Amino acid sequence: MNIHELTSEYEIYLRDESRSVGHAGSISFPENEAEIREIVTKMNGSGTPVTIQGGRTGVAAGAVPYGGHVMNLSRMDQLLDVTQKDGRYYFTVQPGMVLSTLRKIISGRKIDPDRMRNGAKDALAFINDREYFFPTDPTETSATIGGMAACNASGARSYKFGAARNHITRVRMILADGRIADVKRGDVFAEGRALTLPLTDGSSISAAIPSYKMPACKNASGYFACDNTDALDVLIGSDGTLGVLSEVEIELLPLPEYIWGVSCFLPDEACAVRLTEALRAGFRNLAAIEYFDRGSLDILREQKRNNTAFAALPEIREDYRCCIYTEIQENEEAAALQSLLAVGDCLSACGGNEADTWVARSDTDRETQQFFRHAVPESVNMLIDERKKTDPSITKLAGDMAVPDESLVSVMKMYRDSLTAAGLQTAVWGHMGNNHLHVNILPRGGEDYRLGKQLLADWAGKVTAMGGAVSAEHGVGKLKRDFLTIMYGEDHIREMAAFKEAFDPKRIFGRGNLFAAETEAAE
């Protein structure tokens, strides 16, 4: 059993992209399911908490340990199987498979054969059929498939394709006592809110799915809960609190022949909201509608002036106050051109100018455009890391909330009014097509940090009142569990804790994720 004392050699595994730092006594790097079961059984026997990790790219501190043992799955990165059914292809991968590696395999680039098991080595001939892709696209391509399943990740293209849950067709999960749940979509359903989940050894788990009603918008807040739900949906997005994933099967989609990115630079935020609503109403094949506000563009201007690593960024004129990015996907060039012209018409009608656009049609141009989009969060993280050298107590504060379509104008006004009144530095970007903005507060010191935390808590209540979600794609982890209580209320949080206990009676998994340890202990 390969368990190590968590010495300074492994300190990097005490943190994730949230910039939070935890503590733990031991760490392991299992390489197969048998090792997972052996380690989990040992930890369960002693009641030792287990924090499950993948690529540690999460921003909600879900992979940050609060004591006990760290189980890092990065060495479980094999492609296990490739299957075809009804013209669709399915990959079965270990949870540590990194998204960038998956994309290389799909695109037919050379991959170490040791990453592929059994028949998967020869199954990639399907690439010659046509091109395929996995539509879930978080910013961090070093994210693992297991981590994406754990928080129900999404990304820019979720406007068209939804979150990871829509494209996961099977998971295999190791429970705390070593038993195994192997759940394929369409095989097991709850009866109302009563779930009976058969396990591979012939036993089963019975649990009451929480009774809350989920919001009618993009949502990654707590356990998936609705009447007669597919059991697979409950396991996806469970934030590492129910068990350890050992296999994930994902569905690939045919890659459209024409993918064109269009960045529209605009004079003000009201114009961006009008354009978003017009694009949503008038188009069928837009994969993304993304937003970058003035604060985001200002940060990019600063990076281009002062950091050679960002020299490839285009010049951003000072009169450009914000930007809407949309992505056209079509299988015929004539249709793509027609959509492009229609986007231009929408832009003009909403107060923009077709001359102030950046259209990327080639792979090279799209890569530059992607660099532009991903440079915003990267630059913000760099800025905060620099400020922490002066004041180690501060971190970036970021909202990940979403609301229904009819509340887009209201939630944008809420953000702007409260941020202006507080006088905080901010950068706002994200998935405006889903009414899901990442509102990043960039504290310059302790007082800014205090004000920012107050604002986030206040927004959680107001977004809930709008019928929204406190976490739309990053999961809840440890940083947003108080917001989850605001959203669902203490009684429903206790229902969640009871649901978890059916899977994990000693409450070893994901201690502190979704709800505080004392809430679990009270059950």
C-alpha positions as CSV (number, residue, x, y, z in Angstrom):
1,M,0.0,0.0,0.0
2,N,1.7,3.2,-1.3
3,I,0.9,5.7,1.5
4,H,3.4,8.5,2.3
5,E,3.7,10.9,5.1
6,L,2.8,14.3,3.8
7,T,6.1,16.0,4.3
8,S,7.4,19.3,2.7
9,E,8.1,17.3,-0.4
10,Y,4.3,17.1,-1.0
11,E,3.3,20.6,0.1
12,I,2.0,21.4,-3.3
13,Y,-0.9,18.9,-2.8
14,L,-2.2,21.0,0.1
15,R,-3.6,23.7,-2.3
16,D,-5.6,24.1,-5.5
17,E,-6.3,27.0,-7.9
18,S,-8.5,28.6,-5.2
19,R,-5.2,29.6,-3.6
20,S,-6.4,28.1,-0.3
21,V,-4.0,26.0,1.7
22,G,-4.9,23.1,3.9
23,H,-3.2,20.4,5.9
24,A,-3.0,16.6,5.9
25,G,-1.0,13.8,7.5
26,S,-0.6,11.4,4.6
27,I,-0.9,11.2,0.8
28,S,-1.2,8.4,-1.8
29,F,-1.1,8.1,-5.6
30,P,-3.0,5.0,-6.5
31,E,-2.5,3.6,-10.0
32,N,-5.5,1.3,-10.3
33,E,-8.8,0.5,-8.8
34,A,-7.4,-2.2,-6.5
35,E,-5.1,0.3,-4.8
36,I,-8.0,2.7,-4.4
37,R,-10.0,0.1,-2.6
38,E,-7.2,-1.0,-0.4
39,I,-6.4,2.6,0.7
40,V,-10.0,3.6,1.2
41,T,-10.8,0.5,3.3
42,K,-7.8,1.3,5.5
43,M,-8.8,4.9,6.0
44,N,-12.4,4.0,6.6
45,G,-11.4,1.5,9.2
46,S,-9.7,4.2,11.2
47,G,-12.2,7.0,10.4
48,T,-9.5,9.0,8.7
49,P,-10.8,11.8,6.4
50,V,-10.0,11.4,2.7
51,T,-9.7,14.3,0.3
52,I,-9.8,13.2,-3.4
53,Q,-7.7,15.2,-5.9
54,G,-7.3,15.3,-9.7
55,G,-5.5,18.2,-11.4
56,R,-6.2,20.6,-8.5
57,T,-7.6,23.1,-11.0
58,G,-10.7,23.8,-9.0
59,V,-11.4,27.3,-7.5
60,A,-13.8,26.3,-4.7
61,A,-11.1,24.5,-2.6
62,G,-12.8,21.1,-3.0
63,A,-9.4,19.5,-3.4
64,V,-7.8,21.3,-0.4
65,P,-7.5,18.8,2.5
66,Y,-8.8,19.7,6.0
67,G,-6.8,17.0,7.8
68,G,-6.5,13.3,7.3
69,H,-5.4,11.7,4.0
70,V,-5.0,13.1,0.4
71,M,-5.7,10.6,-2.4
72,N,-4.3,12.1,-5.6
73,L,-5.5,10.3,-8.8
74,S,-3.2,11.9,-11.3
75,R,-1.4,8.6,-12.0
76,M,-4.6,7.0,-13.1
77,D,-4.6,8.5,-16.6
78,Q,-5.2,5.6,-19.0
79,L,-7.7,5.4,-21.8
80,L,-9.4,2.1,-21.0
81,D,-11.8,1.5,-23.8
82,V,-13.4,3.0,-27.0
83,T,-16.8,1.8,-28.1
84,Q,-19.2,2.8,-30.9
85,K,-23.0,2.8,-30.8
86,D,-25.5,4.3,-33.2
87,G,-22.8,6.3,-34.9
88,R,-21.6,7.8,-31.6
89,Y,-18.2,7.1,-29.9
90,Y,-17.6,6.6,-26.2
91,F,-14.3,6.7,-24.3
92,T,-13.8,5.1,-21.0
93,V,-11.0,6.8,-19.1
94,Q,-9.4,6.7,-15.7
95,P,-10.3,9.7,-13.6
96,G,-6.8,11.2,-13.8
97,M,-6.9,11.6,-17.6
98,V,-6.1,15.2,-18.3
99,L,-8.3,17.2,-20.7
100,S,-5.4,18.2,-22.9
101,T,-4.3,14.6,-23.2
102,L,-7.8,13.5,-24.1
103,R,-8.0,16.1,-26.8
104,K,-4.7,14.9,-28.3
105,I,-6.0,11.4,-28.4
106,I,-9.2,12.4,-30.0
107,S,-7.4,14.5,-32.6
108,G,-5.1,11.6,-33.5
109,R,-1.9,13.0,-32.2
110,K,0.8,10.6,-31.0
111,I,0.2,9.4,-27.5
112,D,2.3,7.1,-25.3
113,P,0.7,3.6,-25.8
114,D,1.2,2.9,-22.1
115,R,-1.7,5.4,-21.5
116,M,-4.1,3.0,-23.4
117,R,-5.3,-0.3,-22.1
118,N,-6.2,-3.4,-24.0
119,G,-8.3,-2.8,-27.2
120,A,-8.2,0.9,-26.8
121,K,-4.8,0.9,-28.5
122,D,-6.3,-0.2,-31.8
123,A,-9.7,1.4,-31.5
124,L,-8.6,4.9,-32.5
125,A,-9.1,4.1,-36.2
126,F,-12.5,5.8,-35.8
127,I,-10.5,9.1,-36.2
128,N,-10.4,8.3,-39.9
129,D,-14.2,8.3,-40.0
130,R,-14.5,12.0,-39.2
131,E,-13.4,14.4,-36.4
132,Y,-15.0,14.3,-33.0
133,F,-14.7,16.3,-29.8
134,F,-15.6,16.3,-26.1
135,P,-17.7,19.5,-25.7
136,T,-17.0,20.3,-22.1
137,D,-14.3,23.0,-22.1
138,P,-13.2,24.5,-18.8
139,T,-10.5,27.2,-19.0
140,E,-7.9,24.9,-17.4
141,T,-6.9,22.2,-19.9
142,S,-4.9,20.5,-17.1
143,A,-8.2,19.6,-15.4
144,T,-8.9,15.9,-15.1
145,I,-12.0,14.1,-16.3
146,G,-12.6,12.8,-12.8
147,G,-12.5,16.3,-11.4
148,M,-14.7,17.6,-14.1
149,A,-17.3,14.9,-13.2
150,A,-16.9,15.7,-9.5
151,C,-17.9,19.3,-9.9
152,N,-20.0,19.0,-13.1
153,A,-17.7,21.4,-15.0
154,S,-18.8,23.3,-18.1
155,G,-17.0,26.2,-19.7
156,A,-17.7,28.5,-22.6
157,R,-19.5,26.0,-24.9
158,S,-22.0,25.2,-22.2
159,Y,-24.3,27.7,-23.8
160,K,-25.0,25.1,-26.5
161,F,-23.8,21.8,-25.1
162,G,-24.5,22.1,-21.4
163,A,-22.3,20.9,-18.6
164,A,-20.2,17.7,-18.2
165,R,-23.2,15.8,-16.9
166,N,-24.8,15.9,-20.3
167,H,-21.9,14.0,-21.8
168,I,-21.0,11.4,-19.1
169,T,-22.7,8.1,-19.7
170,R,-21.2,5.9,-17.0
171,V,-19.1,6.1,-13.8
172,R,-17.6,3.5,-11.5
173,M,-17.3,4.7,-7.9
174,I,-15.5,3.1,-5.0
175,L,-17.4,3.6,-1.7
176,A,-15.9,4.0,1.7
177,D,-16.2,0.4,2.7
178,G,-14.6,-0.8,-0.6
179,R,-17.9,-1.7,-2.3
180,I,-18.4,-0.6,-5.9
181,A,-21.2,1.3,-7.7
182,D,-21.0,0.9,-11.5
183,V,-23.8,3.1,-12.9
184,K,-24.7,3.5,-16.5
185,R,-27.1,6.2,-17.8
186,G,-30.6,4.8,-18.2
187,D,-30.1,1.7,-16.0
188,V,-31.2,2.9,-12.5
189,F,-33.8,5.6,-11.6
190,A,-35.1,6.9,-8.3
191,E,-38.7,6.3,-7.4
192,G,-39.8,9.9,-6.6
193,R,-37.0,10.9,-4.2
194,A,-36.2,7.4,-3.0
195,L,-33.0,6.0,-4.5
196,T,-32.0,2.3,-4.3
197,L,-28.6,1.9,-6.0
198,P,-27.4,-1.7,-6.7
199,L,-23.7,-2.4,-6.1
200,T,-21.5,-4.9,-8.0
201,D,-21.4,-7.4,-5.1
202,G,-25.2,-7.8,-5.1
203,S,-25.9,-5.4,-2.2
204,S,-27.4,-2.0,-2.5
205,I,-27.6,1.5,-1.0
206,S,-31.0,3.1,-0.2
207,A,-31.0,6.9,0.3
208,A,-33.5,9.7,0.2
209,I,-32.6,12.3,-2.4
210,P,-32.9,15.9,-0.8
211,S,-36.3,17.4,-1.3
212,Y,-35.3,20.9,-2.5
213,K,-36.2,22.2,-5.9
214,M,-33.3,23.0,-8.1
215,P,-33.2,26.4,-9.9
216,A,-34.2,26.6,-13.6
217,C,-30.8,27.9,-14.7
218,K,-27.2,26.7,-15.0
219,N,-26.5,25.0,-11.6
220,A,-23.7,23.1,-9.9
221,S,-24.9,23.8,-6.3
222,G,-25.1,20.6,-4.2
223,Y,-26.5,17.2,-5.1
224,F,-28.6,16.8,-8.2
225,A,-32.1,16.4,-6.9
226,C,-35.4,15.9,-8.7
227,D,-38.2,13.2,-8.9
228,N,-37.4,10.0,-10.6
229,T,-33.9,11.1,-11.5
230,D,-31.3,8.9,-13.2
231,A,-28.9,7.6,-10.5
232,L,-25.9,8.6,-12.6
233,D,-26.9,12.3,-12.3
234,V,-26.8,12.2,-8.5
235,L,-23.2,10.9,-8.5
236,I,-22.0,13.5,-11.0
237,G,-21.4,16.8,-9.3
238,S,-21.2,15.3,-5.8
239,D,-17.9,17.2,-5.0
240,G,-15.9,14.2,-3.9
241,T,-18.3,13.5,-0.9
242,L,-19.8,10.1,-1.8
243,G,-16.9,8.0,-3.1
244,V,-13.8,7.8,-5.4
245,L,-14.3,7.6,-9.2
246,S,-12.2,4.9,-10.8
247,E,-13.7,5.0,-14.3
248,V,-15.6,7.6,-16.3
249,E,-17.3,7.0,-19.7
250,I,-17.8,10.1,-21.9
251,E,-19.6,10.6,-25.1
252,L,-17.9,12.3,-28.1
253,L,-19.8,14.5,-30.6
254,P,-19.0,15.0,-34.3
255,L,-16.9,18.1,-34.7
256,P,-18.7,20.8,-36.9
257,E,-16.9,21.5,-40.2
258,Y,-16.8,25.3,-39.6
259,I,-16.1,26.9,-36.3
260,W,-15.7,30.7,-36.4
261,G,-15.1,32.9,-33.4
262,V,-16.4,36.4,-33.4
263,S,-15.2,39.0,-30.8
264,C,-17.5,42.1,-30.8
265,F,-16.0,45.2,-29.0
266,L,-18.7,47.4,-27.6
267,P,-19.1,50.9,-26.2
268,D,-20.8,50.0,-23.0
269,E,-22.3,47.2,-20.9
270,A,-25.9,48.0,-21.8
271,C,-25.0,47.3,-25.4
272,A,-23.5,43.9,-24.4
273,V,-26.7,42.9,-22.6
274,R,-28.8,43.9,-25.6
275,L,-26.6,42.0,-27.9
276,T,-26.7,38.9,-25.7
277,E,-30.5,38.9,-25.7
278,A,-30.6,39.4,-29.4
279,L,-28.2,36.5,-30.1
280,R,-30.1,34.2,-27.8
281,A,-33.4,35.0,-29.5
282,G,-32.2,34.8,-33.1
283,F,-29.6,32.0,-33.5
284,R,-29.6,28.2,-33.4
285,N,-26.0,27.2,-33.8
286,L,-24.0,29.5,-31.5
287,A,-21.9,27.4,-29.2
288,A,-20.9,30.3,-26.8
289,I,-21.9,33.8,-25.8
290,E,-19.1,35.1,-23.5
291,Y,-18.5,38.5,-21.9
292,F,-15.5,40.6,-20.9
293,D,-16.1,43.9,-19.1
294,R,-14.0,47.1,-19.0
295,G,-12.0,45.9,-16.0
296,S,-11.0,42.7,-17.8
297,L,-9.9,44.6,-20.9
298,D,-7.9,47.1,-18.8
299,I,-6.0,44.2,-17.2
300,L,-5.2,42.8,-20.7
301,R,-4.0,46.3,-21.9
302,E,-1.7,46.5,-18.9
303,Q,-0.3,43.0,-19.5
304,K,0.4,43.7,-23.1
305,R,2.3,46.9,-22.2
306,N,4.4,45.3,-19.4
307,N,4.6,41.6,-19.7
308,T,6.4,40.0,-22.8
309,A,4.5,36.7,-22.1
310,F,1.4,38.5,-23.4
311,A,2.9,40.2,-26.4
312,A,0.7,38.2,-28.7
313,L,-2.4,39.9,-27.4
314,P,-4.0,42.2,-30.0
315,E,-4.1,45.9,-29.4
316,I,-7.3,46.8,-27.5
317,R,-8.4,50.4,-28.2
318,E,-9.2,52.5,-25.2
319,D,-12.7,53.2,-26.5
320,Y,-13.5,49.5,-26.4
321,R,-15.3,49.3,-23.0
322,C,-16.4,45.6,-23.2
323,C,-16.5,42.6,-25.5
324,I,-19.0,39.9,-26.4
325,Y,-17.4,36.7,-27.9
326,T,-19.7,34.3,-29.8
327,E,-18.8,31.1,-31.6
328,I,-20.5,30.0,-34.8
329,Q,-20.7,26.3,-35.5
330,E,-22.0,25.0,-38.9
331,N,-21.4,22.1,-41.2
332,E,-21.6,24.1,-44.4
333,E,-19.6,27.2,-45.2
334,A,-22.6,29.0,-46.7
335,A,-24.5,28.6,-43.4
336,A,-21.6,29.8,-41.4
337,L,-21.3,32.9,-43.6
338,Q,-25.0,33.6,-43.3
339,S,-24.7,33.3,-39.5
340,L,-21.7,35.7,-39.5
341,L,-23.6,38.3,-41.5
342,A,-26.6,38.0,-39.2
343,V,-24.4,38.5,-36.1
344,G,-23.2,41.7,-37.7
345,D,-26.8,42.8,-38.3
346,C,-27.6,42.1,-34.6
347,L,-24.5,44.0,-33.5
348,S,-25.5,47.1,-35.5
349,A,-29.0,47.0,-34.2
350,C,-27.8,46.8,-30.6
351,G,-25.6,49.9,-30.8
352,G,-22.3,48.3,-31.9
353,N,-20.2,48.6,-35.0
354,E,-19.3,45.8,-37.4
355,A,-15.9,47.4,-37.9
356,D,-15.1,46.8,-34.2
357,T,-15.0,43.0,-34.5
358,W,-12.4,40.3,-34.6
359,V,-13.4,37.2,-36.7
360,A,-11.3,34.1,-36.4
361,R,-11.9,31.4,-39.1
362,S,-8.6,29.5,-39.2
363,D,-7.1,27.3,-36.5
364,T,-4.3,29.8,-35.9
365,D,-6.6,32.7,-35.5
366,R,-8.9,30.8,-33.2
367,E,-5.9,29.8,-31.0
368,T,-4.9,33.5,-30.7
369,Q,-8.5,34.4,-29.8
370,Q,-8.5,31.6,-27.2
371,F,-5.3,33.0,-25.8
372,F,-7.0,36.4,-25.5
373,R,-10.0,34.8,-23.6
374,H,-7.9,32.7,-21.3
375,A,-5.4,35.5,-20.6
376,V,-8.0,37.3,-18.5
377,P,-8.3,34.8,-15.6
378,E,-4.6,34.0,-15.8
379,S,-3.7,37.7,-15.5
380,V,-6.1,38.2,-12.5
381,N,-4.5,35.2,-10.7
382,M,-1.0,36.8,-11.4
383,L,-2.2,40.1,-10.0
384,I,-3.6,38.6,-6.8
385,D,-0.4,36.4,-6.3
386,E,1.6,39.6,-6.5
387,R,-0.6,41.4,-3.9
388,K,-0.4,38.5,-1.5
389,K,3.3,39.1,-1.2
390,T,2.4,42.3,0.6
391,D,-0.7,41.0,2.4
392,P,-0.8,37.2,2.6
393,S,-4.3,37.3,4.1
394,I,-6.0,38.3,0.9
395,T,-7.2,36.1,-2.0
396,K,-9.2,36.6,-5.1
397,L,-12.9,36.7,-4.4
398,A,-15.1,35.4,-7.2
399,G,-18.8,34.9,-7.8
400,D,-19.9,32.0,-9.8
401,M,-23.7,32.6,-9.7
402,A,-26.3,32.3,-12.4
403,V,-29.9,33.4,-12.8
404,P,-32.8,32.6,-15.2
405,D,-32.9,34.5,-18.5
406,E,-35.5,37.0,-17.3
407,S,-33.2,38.2,-14.6
408,L,-30.1,39.1,-16.6
409,V,-30.7,42.8,-16.6
410,S,-31.5,42.8,-12.8
411,V,-28.4,40.8,-11.8
412,M,-26.1,43.0,-13.9
413,K,-27.5,46.1,-12.3
414,M,-27.1,44.5,-8.8
415,Y,-23.5,43.7,-9.5
416,R,-22.7,47.2,-10.9
417,D,-24.5,49.2,-8.3
418,S,-23.0,47.4,-5.3
419,L,-19.5,47.3,-6.7
420,T,-19.5,51.0,-7.6
421,A,-20.8,51.8,-4.1
422,A,-18.0,49.7,-2.5
423,G,-15.3,51.2,-4.7
424,L,-13.6,47.9,-5.3
425,Q,-11.4,46.9,-8.2
426,T,-13.1,44.2,-10.2
427,A,-12.9,42.2,-13.5
428,V,-16.1,40.6,-14.7
429,W,-16.2,38.0,-17.4
430,G,-17.9,34.7,-18.3
431,H,-20.9,33.0,-19.8
432,M,-23.4,35.8,-20.3
433,G,-25.4,33.6,-22.6
434,N,-26.2,31.5,-19.6
435,N,-26.7,34.6,-17.3
436,H,-23.6,33.3,-15.5
437,L,-20.9,35.9,-14.8
438,H,-17.6,35.4,-13.0
439,V,-17.5,38.6,-10.9
440,N,-13.9,38.8,-9.7
441,I,-13.2,41.2,-6.8
442,L,-9.5,42.1,-6.6
443,P,-8.8,43.2,-3.1
444,R,-5.9,45.7,-2.5
445,G,-5.9,45.0,1.2
446,G,-7.7,43.6,4.2
447,E,-10.6,46.1,4.1
448,D,-11.3,45.4,0.4
449,Y,-11.3,41.7,1.2
450,R,-13.8,42.2,4.0
451,L,-16.1,44.3,1.8
452,G,-15.8,41.7,-1.0
453,K,-16.8,38.8,1.2
454,Q,-19.8,40.8,2.5
455,L,-20.9,41.5,-1.1
456,L,-20.7,37.9,-2.2
457,A,-22.9,36.8,0.8
458,D,-25.4,39.5,0.0
459,W,-25.5,38.5,-3.7
460,A,-26.1,34.9,-2.7
461,G,-29.3,35.9,-1.0
462,K,-30.5,38.1,-3.9
463,V,-29.6,35.6,-6.6
464,T,-31.5,32.9,-4.7
465,A,-34.5,35.3,-4.6
466,M,-34.3,35.6,-8.4
467,G,-34.5,31.9,-8.7
468,G,-30.8,31.5,-9.3
469,A,-27.9,29.3,-8.2
470,V,-24.9,30.3,-6.0
471,S,-22.6,28.0,-8.0
472,A,-23.2,27.5,-11.7
473,E,-20.1,25.5,-12.8
474,H,-17.3,25.4,-10.2
475,G,-19.0,23.3,-7.6
476,V,-19.4,24.3,-4.0
477,G,-16.3,22.9,-2.4
478,K,-15.4,24.5,0.9
479,L,-15.5,28.2,-0.1
480,K,-19.2,28.3,-1.1
481,R,-20.8,26.0,1.5
482,D,-22.2,29.0,3.4
483,F,-23.8,30.3,0.2
484,L,-25.3,26.8,-0.3
485,T,-27.1,27.2,3.1
486,I,-28.4,30.6,2.0
487,M,-29.7,29.0,-1.2
488,Y,-31.4,25.9,0.2
489,G,-31.8,26.5,4.0
490,E,-30.5,24.5,6.9
491,D,-33.2,21.8,6.7
492,H,-32.2,20.9,3.2
493,I,-28.5,21.0,4.1
494,R,-29.3,18.4,6.8
495,E,-31.1,16.3,4.1
496,M,-27.9,16.5,2.0
497,A,-25.8,15.3,5.0
498,A,-28.2,12.4,5.5
499,F,-27.9,11.4,1.9
500,K,-24.1,11.5,2.1
501,E,-24.2,9.3,5.2
502,A,-26.0,6.5,3.3
503,F,-23.0,6.3,1.0
504,D,-20.3,7.2,3.6
505,P,-21.5,6.4,7.1
506,K,-18.2,7.5,8.8
507,R,-18.2,10.7,6.7
508,I,-14.6,10.3,5.6
509,F,-14.9,11.7,2.0
510,G,-14.6,15.4,1.2
511,R,-14.7,16.6,4.8
512,G,-15.8,20.2,4.7
513,N,-17.1,20.1,1.1
514,L,-20.8,21.2,0.6
515,F,-21.4,21.4,4.4
516,A,-19.3,21.9,7.5
517,A,-18.0,18.9,9.4
518,E,-20.2,19.7,12.4
519,T,-23.3,19.5,10.2
520,E,-22.3,16.0,9.2
521,A,-21.6,15.0,12.8
522,A,-25.0,16.3,13.9
523,E,-26.8,13.7,11.8
